Amino acid sequence: MTKQNNIDYAALKKGGFMRQVQKECFSMRLKVIGGQLSCKQLEKICEAAAKYGKGYVHLTSRQGVEVPFINIKDVEAVKHELAEAGVPVGVCGPRVRTITACQGGAVCPSAAVETTGLAEELDKRYFGRELPHKFKIGITGCVNNCLKAEENDFGVKGSALPERRGTSCSFCGVCEAVCAYNAIKITEDADEKHLNFDKNACTYCGKCIKSCPEDVWQGKNGYLLSFGGMFGNEIKPGSHILPLLFEKEQVFKAADAVIRFYELNGKSGERLGKTIARIGIDCLQKELTAALGL
């Protein structure tokens, strides 16, 4: 560990205190799950920022809250006061970071899945777990992708598989018009119209389901997972190597499998995406399909 003037900087960083350019000052990263904080938590954070910092907080790009200008002599005191109010400090370094999530089905009408509870469960399972490098998990409730699932090492995106039911279709063409990827086409032969669906072209957006005036299109909501995304010094979107999953327990099995793959194959300082590129995406896919019984 890096120690200077009896200050263990590595231990402080691991515990969420990041060194500033100002001598003996640290920016304190707080743990926020799925972007949600209660009013009481916010009040305590404001109080801590006024008492120990400079009266302001910084909102990070990953839904985190940081309080800059915490003096080294106040680290234990501020941690204790925040912990009593249910505001734990976050983590940095080579481990599972804060789980990000949009508001999901509890609030957003576009969402295909619930996100807040999923973020909390993933946090309980994996937050702070030691890995070869930082590991980011992001959850977005629909394919509008406001949380940019593919930027994460492990991304979860709510999606919907369209299923045609019934025979009441009026062939109005609305579903064909809203499909940006030509997965739905209406054709006509011998004075008879046909509604055609190309599953391979479908992006699981669910727009056809929501727009159908006859409720001919119904949907089965699920989870589209991505693996190995990075958005930093190198930019690489995560890969979709599994079919759409429909059970939340399958998400946990996939998370277990990819983290185990990373633990066994990753090198120190190597992001998951680079591990996948080095070992081969087929190897990861094999591990995932075995874990999920696909």
C-alpha positions in Angstrom: 0.0 0.0 0.0 1.1 3.6 -0.7 2.0 5.3 2.6 3.3 8.9 2.8 3.6 10.8 6.0 1.9 7.9 7.8 -1.2 8.3 5.5 -2.3 5.1 3.8 -3.6 6.5 0.5 -4.4 3.1 -1.0 -6.6 2.2 2.0 -8.3 5.5 1.8 -9.0 5.2 -1.9 -10.4 1.7 -1.4 -12.7 3.1 1.2 -14.0 5.9 -1.0 -11.7 8.8 -0.2 -9.9 10.0 -3.3 -6.8 12.2 -3.0 -7.1 15.8 -4.1 -4.5 18.2 -5.4 -4.8 20.1 -2.1 -2.6 18.6 0.6 -4.3 16.2 3.0 -7.7 16.8 1.4 -9.9 14.1 -0.1 -13.1 13.9 -2.1 -15.4 11.5 -0.3 -17.4 9.2 -2.6 -20.8 8.1 -1.1 -22.6 4.9 -1.9 -25.8 5.5 -3.9 -27.8 2.5 -5.2 -29.7 2.9 -8.4 -29.5 6.7 -8.2 -31.8 7.0 -5.2 -31.4 8.8 -1.9 -34.0 9.6 0.7 -34.7 13.2 1.8 -33.1 12.3 5.2 -30.0 11.0 3.6 -29.8 14.2 1.4 -30.2 16.3 4.5 -27.3 14.5 6.3 -25.1 14.7 3.2 -25.7 18.5 3.0 -24.9 18.8 6.7 -21.7 16.8 6.3 -20.6 18.9 3.3 -21.2 22.1 5.2 -19.4 20.8 8.4 -16.5 19.0 6.9 -16.2 20.2 3.3 -16.8 23.5 1.5 -20.6 23.5 1.5 -21.2 21.8 -1.8 -21.4 18.3 -3.3 -20.4 16.9 -6.7 -22.7 14.7 -8.7 -20.8 12.1 -10.7 -21.6 10.7 -14.1 -22.6 7.4 -12.4 -25.3 8.7 -10.1 -22.8 9.1 -7.3 -22.4 11.9 -4.7 -18.9 13.1 -3.8 -18.1 15.6 -1.0 -14.8 17.3 -1.7 -12.3 18.9 0.7 -12.6 16.4 3.5 -9.5 16.8 5.6 -7.6 13.7 6.6 -8.2 14.4 10.3 -12.0 14.4 9.8 -12.2 11.1 7.8 -13.3 8.9 10.7 -15.7 11.5 12.1 -17.5 12.1 8.9 -17.8 8.4 8.1 -19.3 7.8 11.6 -21.8 10.6 11.3 -22.9 9.5 7.8 -23.2 5.9 8.8 -25.5 6.7 11.7 -27.8 8.4 9.1 -27.7 5.4 6.7 -25.3 7.0 4.3 -22.4 4.6 3.7 -19.2 5.6 1.9 -18.6 4.1 -1.5 -15.6 2.3 -3.0 -12.9 3.0 -5.6 -10.2 0.8 -7.2 -10.4 -2.7 -8.6 -13.7 -3.9 -7.3 -17.5 -3.8 -8.1 -18.6 -0.2 -8.1 -21.9 1.5 -7.5 -24.8 -0.1 -9.2 -26.6 2.5 -11.5 -30.2 2.3 -12.6 -32.9 4.4 -14.1 -36.3 4.7 -12.3 -37.7 1.8 -14.2 -41.2 0.4 -14.3 -42.2 1.9 -10.9 -42.2 5.4 -12.5 -41.4 5.4 -16.2 -44.1 4.4 -18.7 -41.5 3.3 -21.2 -39.9 0.8 -18.9 -40.2 -2.9 -19.6 -38.8 -4.0 -16.2 -38.4 -2.9 -12.6 -35.0 -1.6 -11.9 -34.7 -0.3 -8.4 -35.2 -3.6 -6.6 -32.9 -5.3 -9.1 -30.1 -2.7 -8.4 -30.5 -3.3 -4.7 -30.2 -7.1 -5.1 -27.2 -6.8 -7.3 -25.6 -4.4 -4.8 -26.1 -6.9 -2.0 -24.6 -9.6 -4.0 -21.6 -7.9 -5.6 -20.8 -4.4 -4.3 -17.2 -4.0 -3.3 -16.1 -7.4 -4.5 -12.4 -7.5 -5.3 -11.7 -8.1 -9.0 -8.8 -7.6 -11.4 -10.0 -4.0 -12.2 -13.0 -1.8 -11.7 -16.3 -3.5 -12.6 -19.4 -1.4 -13.4 -23.0 -2.6 -13.5 -25.7 -0.5 -15.1 -29.4 -1.1 -15.4 -31.8 0.6 -17.8 -35.5 -0.1 -17.9 -36.0 0.0 -21.7 -34.3 0.3 -25.0 -34.3 4.1 -24.9 -31.3 3.3 -22.8 -31.0 6.4 -20.7 -28.5 4.6 -18.4 -26.4 3.4 -21.4 -26.2 -0.2 -20.4 -23.6 -1.1 -23.0 -21.1 1.3 -21.4 -20.8 -1.0 -18.4 -18.9 -4.2 -17.8 -22.2 -5.8 -17.2 -25.3 -4.1 -18.6 -29.0 -4.9 -18.1 -31.6 -3.5 -20.5 -35.3 -4.0 -20.1 -36.8 -5.2 -23.4 -39.9 -6.7 -24.9 -40.3 -9.6 -27.3 -43.4 -9.0 -29.5 -45.8 -11.8 -30.0 -48.8 -11.6 -32.4 -52.0 -12.8 -30.8 -55.5 -13.1 -32.2 -56.8 -12.4 -35.7 -58.3 -9.0 -35.3 -55.5 -7.1 -37.2 -56.9 -4.4 -39.4 -53.5 -4.0 -41.2 -53.5 -0.3 -40.3 -49.7 -0.2 -40.7 -49.0 1.6 -37.4 -46.7 -1.1 -36.2 -44.8 -1.2 -39.5 -44.4 2.6 -39.3 -43.0 2.7 -35.8 -40.5 -0.1 -36.4 -37.2 1.6 -37.2 -35.5 -1.7 -38.1 -38.0 -3.1 -40.6 -38.7 -6.1 -38.4 -42.4 -5.8 -39.3 -43.8 -5.6 -42.8 -47.3 -5.8 -44.2 -47.4 -7.6 -47.6 -50.3 -8.4 -49.9 -50.9 -11.2 -52.4 -54.1 -12.3 -54.2 -56.0 -9.6 -52.4 -54.9 -11.0 -49.0 -52.8 -9.0 -46.5 -50.2 -10.6 -44.3 -48.4 -9.3 -41.2 -44.8 -10.5 -41.2 -42.4 -10.4 -38.3 -38.6 -10.9 -38.6 -37.5 -11.8 -35.1 -33.8 -11.5 -36.1 -34.2 -7.9 -37.0 -36.1 -7.0 -33.8 -34.4 -4.8 -31.2 -37.0 -5.6 -28.6 -38.0 -1.9 -28.3 -41.7 -2.8 -27.8 -43.0 0.2 -29.8 -45.2 -2.1 -31.9 -46.8 -3.4 -28.8 -47.6 0.1 -27.4 -48.8 1.5 -30.7 -51.1 -1.3 -31.8 -54.7 0.0 -31.7 -56.1 -3.5 -31.9 -53.9 -5.1 -29.2 -52.8 -7.6 -31.8 -49.2 -7.3 -30.6 -48.6 -8.4 -27.1 -45.3 -8.5 -25.4 -43.2 -10.6 -23.1 -40.9 -8.4 -21.1 -37.4 -9.5 -20.3 -33.7 -8.6 -19.8 -31.2 -8.0 -22.6 -27.7 -8.3 -21.2 -24.4 -6.9 -22.4 -20.8 -7.8 -21.5 -17.5 -6.0 -21.5 -18.4 -2.4 -22.2 -15.9 0.4 -21.5 -16.2 4.1 -21.8 -13.0 5.8 -20.7 -9.5 5.9 -22.2 -10.8 3.3 -24.6 -14.4 3.1 -25.8 -16.1 -0.2 -26.6 -19.7 -1.1 -26.3 -20.6 -4.3 -24.5 -21.6 -7.4 -26.5 -25.0 -9.1 -26.6 -24.1 -12.8 -26.6 -27.2 -14.2 -24.9 -30.9 -14.3 -26.1 -33.4 -12.2 -24.3 -33.9 -13.6 -20.7 -37.3 -13.5 -19.0 -36.5 -14.4 -15.4 -34.7 -12.2 -12.9 -32.9 -15.2 -11.5 -31.3 -15.7 -14.9 -29.8 -12.2 -14.6 -28.1 -13.2 -11.3 -26.8 -16.5 -12.8 -25.3 -14.5 -15.7 -23.8 -12.0 -13.3 -22.3 -14.9 -11.2 -20.9 -16.5 -14.4 -19.3 -13.4 -15.8 -17.7 -12.3 -12.5 -16.4 -15.8 -12.1 -15.0 -15.7 -15.6 -13.3 -12.4 -14.9 -11.8 -13.6 -11.6 -10.3 -16.7 -13.2 -9.1 -15.1 -16.5 -8.6 -11.4 -15.8 -5.2 -9.8 -15.3 -4.5 -7.1 -12.8 -5.4 -3.7 -14.3 -7.3 -5.3 -17.2 -10.9 -4.4 -17.8 -13.4 -7.2 -18.5 -13.7 -6.1 -22.2 -9.9 -6.6 -22.7 -10.1 -10.0 -20.9 -12.9 -11.1 -23.3 -10.9 -9.9 -26.3 -7.8 -11.8 -25.1 -9.5 -15.0 -24.0 -12.2 -15.0 -26.7 -15.8 -14.1 -26.5 -16.8 -17.7 -27.4 -15.2 -18.8 -24.1 -17.4 -16.4 -22.1 -20.5 -17.3 -24.1 -19.8 -21.0 -23.3 -19.6 -20.2 -19.6 -22.8 -18.2 -19.7 -24.9 -20.7 -21.6 -23.7 -23.5 -19.3 -24.6 -21.4 -16.2 -28.0 -20.6 -17.6 -28.7 -24.0 -19.0 -29.3 -22.7 -22.5 
